[in-house]
Amino acid sequence: MQSLFRSIPAIDKLLKTPQGADLIQQFGHQAFVTQARLLIEQARQHIQQHQSLPDFLQTENTLFNELTHRLQSLAQVKMKRVFNLTGTVLHTNLGRGLWSEQAISAATDAMRNNVALEFDIEAGKRSHRDLYISELLQQLTGAEAACVVNNNAAAVLLMLATFAQGKEVIISRGELIEIGGAFRIPDIMAQAGCKLVEVGTTNRTHLKDYRNAINENTAFLMKVHTSNYQIQGFTSSVSEEELVALGQEFNLPVISDLGSGSLTDMQALNLPAEPMVQQKVASGVDLVSFSGDKLLGGPQAGIIVGKKAFIDQLQQHPLKRVLRCDKVILSGLEATLRHYLFPDRLTDELPTLHLLTQSLDCLQQKAECLKVALSKRLDCRYLLQIEPSEAQIGSGALPTEKIPSFAVTISADKQSDLLELEKQFKAYPNPIIARFAQQKMWLDVRSVAEFEALIFMLEEL
Ligand SMILES: *Cc1c(COP(=O)(O)O)cnc(C)c1O
């Protein structure tokens, strides 16, 4: 044992070797010494437990290989790129959609440089960080002003805290939604210090239900888009127009949380209908909120558009300072919104809309190409097929509405072989994330943006 312990090199000696000097040049003295100490400590424990040298201590080379590997892996970002073959285009767990090239370029420009974030260049004085976006949204939606915060959940919280603290908010029982990740309308209401007044029943709510609930403590009437489920059958709900009329009668604002919302007509693109922000503004809703990173196709943000007097109050609330966006997000969002000034180019420029509008022919070709690349890698235990698949928008856009797609499906006689393959896919330099259904692995090609990079990776492996 003593001789084993003696073969552990001293850190001072390691520092002076040419390989040590190289690593110090690359990673600095501190990180080198910290990792070398950890490694030596590990070697001591190994000798104590196993009365033998650990593999990495066999030669000086193996020791430096291990040290290099550890230092390099410390420098590597663990939140790595994955290929989304789940068929869910806006997959929240995979970071939702991708930014357009223009948005990426505006954002990286803002990262590297100072920008006129809150500065009026002509007047040479302070301005407001939401100004450019507010001007754009006035043009795009017809709203009087806009306010931008961290995400749509924050937008809902800010609206409630500003207008309804200590007061009542009337909402239909059919709209008390929970979205993934513990966003529940009743909980947000409690956080904002307001009282939820539920009206109607799960499947049916009428205008008179709202009317009967109004009292002197009512702050506003609220609509929430039931984005992740659909109530079917004997149903009825109250439209924004009707609520606006009722609100006017009692001098109460109407607020609408659209969730995804859209600035462009999805049906014209042959996609499931999604409420349009400009329509809600036109129907007289006082404040409309929606996400920046759902169908809009930009960075994570919560956008509120509506009447100027209300937006001004939101801007002055202390929570706005807590929830505001930085220059990177704001520049990416501004670039994203500018695409909507050129509607004919939208599906070419915005990756999310591009993925959603790919033709079935194009998807079938991609599936064939993927099948060829995969079949070179998989042995005879696996059966590969091309099958029609059902993709979805994701992130709350109706999961009951499927979008036709194509997938490469992989099946095996033994389920354990499929699990082994899944493990293998996850261990790739850029893991492949698939969907499981009917005892098969489904690789849906609609949701993968970097298709060529995927094929390239499979061929290089
Ligand atoms: C998605 C969604 C939210 C939350 O939006 P985030 O931008 O993810 O915070 C809130 N309300 C509705 C109706 C939604 O669909």
The ligand as a MOL file (V3000), in Angstrom:
LIG
                    3D

  0  0  0     0  0            999 V3000
M  V30 BEGIN CTAB
M  V30 COUNTS 15 15 0 0 0
M  V30 BEGIN ATOM
M  V30 1 C -48.8900 29.6880 -22.0140 0
M  V30 2 C -49.9100 30.4400 -21.3000 0
M  V30 3 C -49.5820 31.2870 -20.2250 0
M  V30 4 C -48.1690 31.4020 -19.7300 0
M  V30 5 O -47.3490 32.0050 -20.6800 0
M  V30 6 P -45.7600 31.9690 -20.5240 0
M  V30 7 O -45.2810 32.9190 -21.5800 0
M  V30 8 O -45.3450 30.5690 -20.7300 0
M  V30 9 O -45.4540 32.4670 -19.1470 0
M  V30 10 C -50.5880 31.9900 -19.6030 0
M  V30 11 N -51.8740 31.8740 -20.0200 0
M  V30 12 C -52.2400 31.0890 -21.0560 0
M  V30 13 C -53.6680 31.0240 -21.4700 0
M  V30 14 C -51.2750 30.3470 -21.7310 0
M  V30 15 O -51.6040 29.5500 -22.7560 0
M  V30 END ATOM
M  V30 BEGIN BOND
M  V30 1 1 1 2
M  V30 2 1 2 3
M  V30 3 2 2 14
M  V30 4 1 3 4
M  V30 5 2 3 10
M  V30 6 1 4 5
M  V30 7 1 5 6
M  V30 8 2 6 7
M  V30 9 1 6 8
M  V30 10 1 6 9
M  V30 11 1 10 11
M  V30 12 2 11 12
M  V30 13 1 12 13
M  V30 14 1 12 14
M  V30 15 1 14 15
M  V30 END BOND
M  V30 END CTAB
M  END
